[in-house]
Each structure stands twice: as C-alpha cells, then as structure tokens.
Amino acid sequence: MPQFGDFHSPVGPDFGHLPKVVPNKDVSASFIASYLLEEEFYSWDGPYNTREKLIATRPGQSMGRLFVTNQRLLFWSDDLPKPHVGLFYGDIQGWKTNWMPLKSRGVTVIVNSRKVMFAANSSAIENAERFINRS
C-alpha cells in the first residue's frame, strides 16, 4: 500500500457533484470506483462535516461524503466534482472517536503530528476502524 505520510489528493477525473441522498451502497461504489487504486475496494460511506482547514473546502464548516475503502479514507466535499482529500490508514498516528447525536461519531485523528477533527456517520467510522486496527 502506498504511504504518503500525510493527507493526499486522490487521483481521478472530475465526476460531478454527488447527490445529497445516495439510494444504496451499489450507487456509492460506482461513484468512487474511478478513484480507487489497484487492489483497493469500497467498503462504506456516509456524510461528514468539519471545520478543519486540511479537509474543509469553504470557510467555516464544510460538509460532504466520507468514503471508506480497505486502504484509506476519501473525503468528497459537497462543493467539488471529485474526492479532494485522502488518508491512508498506515499514515494515521493516532485515532480516537466519541459518540455524537444523530448516528454520528466525532473523530480526532493524528496525522503527520497534527490533530485533525471531523464528524462522520457512525457506520462509516465503524467500518474504517476495522481496517485501521489491521494496519
């Protein structure tokens, strides 16, 4: 698995803006397919939001969809036509979550000695933790 040591920009074509509601996981898998690396596969996805400058795409609070794969997290902002930030599990130096209202989890992740926080769908975070614990 490639290691970048930090957040990275996923490679792939401009797809278009994601719909606000994704009807099922097969549709989600088709949206993310062209950004996956060799031997990488889609696992789960769900909404995320953050104020962190490394992930946010607008001043204040940024929202979008977090895609979980077997190798990394991919953040796709509502403002952009493709995923704008990725994070390989092997680049995570620390990971802590806490429960939040409305089926969300707050995540604090340490990457390249920086603390980055975001909130995301609890099922997506639980799926990510399966892969993080294997890294």
Buried (B, 14 or more C-beta within 10 A) or exposed (E): EEEBEEBBEBEBEEBEBBEEEBEEEEEBBEBBEEBBBEEBEBBBBBBBBBEBEBBBBEEEEBBBBBBBBBBBBBBBBBEBEBBBBBBBBBBBEEBEBEEEEEEBBBBEBBBEEEEBEBBBBBBBBEBBBEBBEEE
